[in-house]
């Protein structure tokens, strides 16, 4: 991907949101680095597939974020299909709206650290609320370096959650 592709993506993203009658106040587009990617997108590096990070700022972001970010992920899926078709290129896409994902990741990392510290201190097992797979991966990754606790996923489907316990 080059600067021309980035400019085209930015224009198409603006057009996409304008057509939804939710105009963007600002659109940032850049090639993602390894640190930006969710764990399941690390394959982009192995496949030599570009990964693009798009952060759109809206006056009313809650409309496109939805409960737990579900609407945001569906919007990302649709936008990826539109961009891949219009640009005739296949790339990974990570859409964020008003830094929602960034803030959510920071919150999950902080929650994981706080709960792990509590578990290490009290030896009490902690059960987190059910969450999507990508959120569980963030917590597992954050706790993977700790030798004093164990994190594991339990449950099925929408009830899948994380248990943090002392070693």
Secondary structure as GFF3:
##gff-version 3
##sequence-region A 1 167
A	DSSP	alpha_helix	3	19	.	.	.	ID=ss1
A	DSSP	beta_strand	24	31	.	.	.	ID=ss2
A	DSSP	three_ten_helix	34	36	.	.	.	ID=ss3
A	DSSP	three_ten_helix	39	41	.	.	.	ID=ss4
A	DSSP	alpha_helix	43	46	.	.	.	ID=ss5
A	DSSP	beta_strand	51	58	.	.	.	ID=ss6
A	DSSP	alpha_helix	62	65	.	.	.	ID=ss7
A	DSSP	three_ten_helix	67	69	.	.	.	ID=ss8
A	DSSP	alpha_helix	70	87	.	.	.	ID=ss9
A	DSSP	beta_strand	92	97	.	.	.	ID=ss10
A	DSSP	alpha_helix	100	122	.	.	.	ID=ss11
A	DSSP	beta_strand	126	127	.	.	.	ID=ss12
A	DSSP	alpha_helix	133	143	.	.	.	ID=ss13
A	DSSP	beta_strand	149	154	.	.	.	ID=ss14
A	DSSP	three_ten_helix	157	159	.	.	.	ID=ss15
A	DSSP	beta_strand	161	166	.	.	.	ID=ss16
###
